[in-house]
Structure formats: C-alpha cells, structure tokens
C-alpha cells in the first residue's frame, strides 16, 4: 500500500492542504480563502474558528481529490502564517477575541510603552527582533488588556495563547498537544535565541504568564496525532513557520543560500548557519532544528507585496484581475517619475516605521492608470539584492543561490522577481509545469515534510 503525507498549510489569505505521495508528487489538493476583518484602519484580524473549520474542510477536500483514506496517511506536517496570535479558553476551546494578524498595527502603543520603559535593547538582545507590532508578544498583551478579566484568568491558568500552528495542533489533537516549534517561537518576540526557550525576564516585563504559552520543541518533534480528528492514527511529524518552511523546501541548507517569497508579503530569508547573525534593519530567527542541529536564518520583509496588487484591483479598480497588471505595465515604457510606496501598514525592513503610510508621488496630468499599474508591479516587489548585499558586506560571503516561491497573488509579474536574482548574478530557480502554483506550494510543503520521512 502506498503511504502518503498530509500537508497542512495555513496562510494569511487562504488555507491549503496537500496529499503527497512517496515520490514527492502532489496527488490531492484543497484550498479556500479566509475572511479578512478590518475593525479599524490598520487593524487586521481573523476568526480563529473559521481558520480551524476551513482548514479541516480543505484537508478533507485534499483527501477526496487524491482518493485516499485517512488510514493511508503515514504522517502530517504543518506550516503556518507566523506571528499571528490567538488567546483561547483552556476548558472550552473558545477564543476570547479574534486572532490579531501579523501585519496588524493595532498593538503599536504596546510596543511604544515597552520601548519607553527601557526594554527595547533587551528585547533585541534576547530575541534578535526589532521591537515591533509585527510580532506575537504585543498581540497577546493587547488581547489581555482589552478583554475584561483576561489577565486574571491567564494568571489562574484558564487561558492559552499561541501562534496559528499551536492553535491548529491543539484543536486537531483534541487538546492533547500544546506545542510550537522553534521557528515559530523565534517570531513571537518572547523566545531567547540562545536557549531556544521562552525568556522569563521578558515575559515578566510583558506581563504574560508562561503557563499560557506552549512548549517549544524541535521542528522534527512529535507534535501529536490527528486520530481524534480523522479516526486513524496520523502523527504530526513536523511544524515550521511558513517562511522557514519555504527556505527548507527550496533546499537552502547551506550558509549563505537564500529564497525569496512573493506572496501576501515579500520575504527574503538567508540561511546564516549554526549561529544567529545580526545585521542592522534585518531580523535573525531560527530556521529550524532538525536531528538535533539548529540552523539560523536572517530575513527582511515587505508587508505588502501581493496586497499591493489586491489594492490596485479591488480598491482602486485600476485592473480587472491581478494577471492583467503585466499587460497594463507593458503599455508604457517607463513610469514617467511616478513612484508608489506600498506602506499600507507601515514600513518594515530595514526602516521599521509603524507610522509610515502608502503614497503615490510624481503624478502629473499625463499620468494614467498604466503608470500606476507599472509602479504597483515594480514597487510592490522587494529587491532581494538589498538584503543579500547587507549580508555579504557584513559576513564576507555571497548568498549563492536565490530561490523564489509564491503566487504573488497570481501575477505573471514574477519574471521581474527572476530579474532581481539575475541582475545580481544568480539564476532564480522555480519549478516548471502546467500547475506551477500548485507544484510550487506542494514542493514547499513537501520539502519540510521530508522531516517526517
């Protein structure tokens, strides 16, 4: 009997699942969008129960698509949107508030208070992260502050908190497994990069009880079993944050190798070996811990990459569909001095300005929607040369191969991403085929699911 791997991929705008055979081919696939909630400008939230319910739906859809029964699945692995935080009742499993999404800016005042209290340098020293609302700690603190009695309940051990991987694992194992892996833990602004465990001093400053946080384990640990969900034993053998999963899935195992993701956000990740490396404006994190060995990575992120194309399509209605952007942009030879700054929720690496906002500059009476479309495609795509150049100048060796992955909101704009790499002398590598998007995503999930084989 052929054994299969079940991939669980919980993203920011949609959730996916894959059934992968022993050769690494995707045999079954399911995908569905999740609702984005915008209570106020700059705030972005998800319904945790919708994430769970929709994830279950696409897992079952993938099994149906592959004509595979649960007892034919030998193992499962999870990859997830990082930093997004959920707080829920330990007894009932009910969230006490929506999940606060990684790109949400509603927790900026929390960060400002911590920096004002003088712990900004301590945060960066212990976690490697620049204090920002991007990370989970301020989101958990915000929820505890804004839900009546939540702090007291947390201190009594009645509440649990975690990133999306922890939320899914806890529910899919019927509350039997409350864990996260080091890659996700390193993106919370609560994990010590040296000890690979929660930093007690920082938790004290944050007022977040340790008992409400999951146990941090290696990326290839035993994360529990899906038997309560599917009625058949399916061990969860791997867990990685989505960007680290992309780095692993692209086989960037050597120091200096990197990948560039073009999705909701644009993210450059560089494998920096067995020691964390610090470069101004970029953030070191854990790539993974596999077979007892930890690989660190350093990354730069652009919050709005695919989101920029969505904005051009849905809000400005300058294009009918994201793939049309290539045609529109090709109708003009240049932007005629028009520039778009896609800082819809602030600027991230390397400036980290939460108050910056998007702007279009250089407009004249000759400017048309073609110029805006062209700038949206170019300015909305991060240039990996910048982060790789900082890494090379600091550490004296080249980032040797630039892989790229992601849908880029279904843009044929991705050839520009290839030019980013080729201009710096490295070929952009990607899978080819009739189902490029599915294959690319499947390859990423399959890559990190090799941990379970």
N, C-alpha and C positions, 0 to 999 in steps of 0.2 A: 504494500500500500504506500502511495506517495504521501509524504508528510509535507505540510505547508506551514508557513509563517504568517501570522496575522499582524499587519502593521496598523497602528493607531496613531493618526496624525491630526492633532487638534490645533488648528491655525487660528489666526485673528479674524479673518473674514469668512472662513469656511472650515469645516472639519471633513476629514477624509479617512478612508480605510482601504487597505490593500491585502489581498491574499497572494502570497509569493511562493513559488514552488522551489524545489531544490536547486534549480539552475539559475535562480535569481529573476525569473520572468514573472511579471505581474499577470496573474490568472483571473483575478477578480478585483473590482474597484467600486467604491461608493463615495459620493461627495454631496454635501449640502451646505448651503450658506447659513450663517448665524446672524441674528439681528444685532445691529449696532445701535446703542442707545446714547443719545446726546442730551442729557438733562439740562446742561448749560453750555455756553461756548467754551471750548477747550476741554470739556469733560467727555470721557468716553467710557461706557460701561457695557457689560454683557450680563445676561441672565445665566447664572451657573447651572440651573436646572435645564435650560434649553441646550446649553453646551453638552451636558450629560445625555439628555434624551436624543439629541440629534446625532451625537457620536455613536450611540447604540444603534440608531437607525442605519447609519452608513456602514457600521461593522456587519450588520445582518445583510445589508444590500451587497456588500463585497462577497460574503459567503454564498449568497444566491447567484451572483454573477459568475462565480467560479464553480458553481455546482458542487460545493464542498460542505461537508457536515462538520460541526464543531469537534467531534472526536478525531477528525483527520488533521487538526491543527496541533503541531508539536510545541509551539511556543508563540508568544506575542511580545511585541515591543512597543514602546510609547515614545513619541516625540511631540512637543507642545510649544505653543506660544509661551515665551518666558515672561517673567516679572509680573504679569497679571496676577492679582491676589484675590483670594476668596476667604471669607470667615464664615463658619457654619456651626450649628449646634451639634455637639458631640452625641447627644442622645437621639435626636430626631433626624439629623442629617439635613435640616433646613438651613439654607444660607440666611444670615441675618441682614444681608444687604447684597446688592449686585456685585459682581466681580468688577474691580476697578482695573481697567485695561492699561497695559504698559505705556501707551502713548498719551494717557490722560494727564492733564495738567492740574487737576483739582487739588493735588497734595503739595503744590509748590509752597504754601505757607508753612507746612510741616517742616520741609527741608530748610526754609529760611530760619525757622526757630532753632533747629538743631545747629545750623552753622552759626547763628547768633549766640548760641550757648557755648560756642567754642569747641565743638567736637568735629568740625569739618575735616581737619587734618587727621584726627584719629580714625574717622571713617575711611578715608582714603588709604591710610597706612595699613589698616587691618584687612579691608576688603578689596583694595585695589581700585575701587569705583569712585568716581567723582560724585559727590553728593548731588542727587537729582531726583525729581519726582518720577523718573523713569522706573525706578527700582521698587521692589515689593514692600520694603520696610515702611516707607511713608504711607503706602496704601493701607496696610494693616492698621497703622496708627490712626489714620484718618477714619477708618470704619469704627474703631474702638471709641474714638472721640465723638462720633456723630450718631451712634445708636445708643439710646438710653440704657444704662446699666451694663453695657457690653464690657467695660473694663473690669468691673467687679465679677462678672461671670467668667471672664477669661482667667482672672486670678483664682477663682474657685475650681478651675479645670473643666468648666462646662462648655467651652468653645474651642474649636480647632481652626487653624489657619494654614494656608499653603498656596502654592502655585497650581496651575491647572493640572499638571501631572499628578500631584498629590491628591487633588480633588477627584480626578477620574479613578485613580488606583483605589482610593478609599471606598468609593461607591461601587466600582466593578468587583471588588473583593468582599462586598457586604460589610465594610468597616473593619475587616480583619487586618489590613495592611495600611499603616500610616507612615509613609516614607517619601523621600525625594532623593534624587541623585546629586552628586557634587556639581555637575554642570548647571543644573537649575538652582541649587543652593548658592552658587557663586554669583548669581544675578539678583539676589534679594537685598543686598547691602547689609546682610546680617551674618554671613559666613566668613570666618577667618581664612584667608588664602593659604596660610601656613599649616594650620591644624586641620583644615577641611571639616570644621565643625562650627556650630553656632558660637559667636563670640559673646561671652557672658557680659563683659563690660559694656559692649554696645547695646545689648538687649536691655541692660539696666538703664542706660541713657534714654533708650526709646520707650521704656515702659511696656515692653512686650514680654509677657511671661513665656519662658522657654517651654513650659509644659503644653502650650498650644501649638508648638511647631513640630513638624515631622522629623523622624530620624533620618540623618543624612548618610547615604550608603554609596558604594562604588557604582559606576554606570552599568556594570555587568552582574549586579547582585540579584538575589531572588526577591522580586518585588511583590510577590503574592500570586494568587491563582484566580483565573476567571471562572472557576467552577460554579460559584453562586450565580453568575450571570448566564452561562451557557449550558450548565448541566453536565459539562465534560471538563476534565482537568486540562487547563491551558495555562502553564506557568508563564508569568511575565518575566522575561529574562533580560530586558534592557530598558533603560529610560535615559533620554538625553533631551536637553533643550534644543529647539529647532535649529538654531544657527550652528551649534556644536554638532548636531546630527548631520547637517549639511557638510561641515568640514570633514567629518568622519566618512560620510557617504561618498565624498569625492576622493577618498583615499589620500588625504593630505596628512600623512602620518609623520613626515619628516619636518624638522625645524626649518622654518622659512617658507614652507608650502602654504598656500592660501586658497580661499574660494571667495567668490563674490555672489551674493544672493540678490536677485531683483524680484521682490515680492511686494507685499504691503509696505514694507520698509526696504531700504537698501542697506545691506550689511556686509562689510569686509571682515573676514576672520583670518588671522595668520597664526599658524602653529609656531609657538615660541619655545618648544622643548620642555624639559623637565623642571624649569624654574620660571616663575612669573616674571615678566619684564614690564617695566613702567616707562611709558612714552607720553609726554605732555599732550593732553587732549584725547588720548585713546585709553581704553579700559582693559586691563588684564583680567582674565577669568580662567576658570578651569575648563579645559576642553572635554576631558573625560578621564576616568580612572578605570582601566581595563587590565585584568590579570595582575593586579597589584601595582601597576605603574600609572602615574598621573602625568598627563600632558596638559600643558597650559596653552592658552591662546590669548591674543590681544586683538581688539576689534574696534572698528569705527562704524557708526550707524547714522543713516539719514532717515528720519522718522517717516517722511512722506515721499515714497517713490511711486509705487502703484497707486497710492492715494491721490497723487497729483493727476494721473490720467483719469481717475474716477471723478475728480473735481472738474476737470475740463469737460467730461462727458455729462455728468449728472447735474452739476450746479450751474456752470456757465453755459452748458449745452452748445459748446463750440464744435463738438464732434458727435457723431451718432453712435459710434462704438469705438472702443479703445484701439482696435487694429487699424481704424481709419487714420489714426494720427500719423502713420508713416506716409500715407498718400498726401495728406494736407501739408506736412512738413516738407515734402519733396517739391511742392509747388512754388516755393520761394528759395532763392539761392542763399540768402542769409536772413538773420533776424532783424537787420537794419537797426541794430543797437538796442533792441528790446530784450530785457532780462527778467526772468521770473525767479524770485526767491521763495522756495516752497516751504516756508517756516510756518505751517498752519498751526502747529502746537509747539512752537519754539524751535530753536536751533540746537542740534545735538553736537556730535563730534565735529571739529575739535573745540568749538567755542562755548557750548553748553550755556546758552542764554534762554531761559524759560519764557522770557517776556518778548522775544523777537516774534514778529508776525509776518505772514506772507506779504509779498509786494511784487508788483509788476512795474518796472521802470523803463524809461527810454521810449515811451509811447509818443507818436506824432500823428498828424492827421492822415499819414499814409499807412499807418499800422492797421492790419486786418487780422482776422482770426487765424490766418495761415501762420503769421508770425508768432502768435500765442501758442499755437499747436507745436510749432517747431521748438520754441523755448521750453514748453512743457516736457517734450521728449528729451531734450538735452539737459536742461537744468534739473529735471526730476531724476536724472540718473547720476548716482555718485561715481566719481572717478577714482578707481582703486589705486591709481598711481600715487595719490597723495599719502594715503596711509602706508603704502608699501615703501614710499620714499622715506618717510619718517622712520620706519623700522630699519631700513638699510643704513641710514645715516647714524642711527643710534647704536646698531649692533654689528655693522660692518659686513653683512652678507645679504645677498639678494633673496627676495621672495621668488622662488624659482619657477613656479607654475601657477598661473591664475585660472582656477576653475570657475565656472559660473553656473548658477542654477536658479530656477524660479520662473514663475509665469509672467512676472511683470504686468499683471492684470491683462494678460493675453495680448501683449503688444508685439508686433513684429519689430518694435524698437530695439529688441535685444541685440541685433547686429551691432548697434552702437556700443553695447557692452563689450562685444568682441573687439571692437576697435580700441576700447580702453586698454585692453590687455596687449593687443598687437603693437600699439604705439610704444609701449614700454618694453617690447621685445619678446613677450611671451605669448604663445597662442592661447586663445580662450578655448577651453575644451568643453564639449557638451555632447550628450547622446543624440544620435540621429534616428529618424524613423517616422512612420506615419502618425504615431501617437506620442509626439515629442513631450507634451506637457505631462501626460500620464507616465511615460517612461522616465522622465527626469525626476518626478516626485517619487516614483517607485524605486528608482535607483538610490535616492537619498535614504528613504526608509529602509530599503534592503541593506544598504551599506551599514547602517548602525545596528540592524538586526543580525548582522553576522556575529555580533556579540553572543547571541543565543545559540549558535550552532556548535 
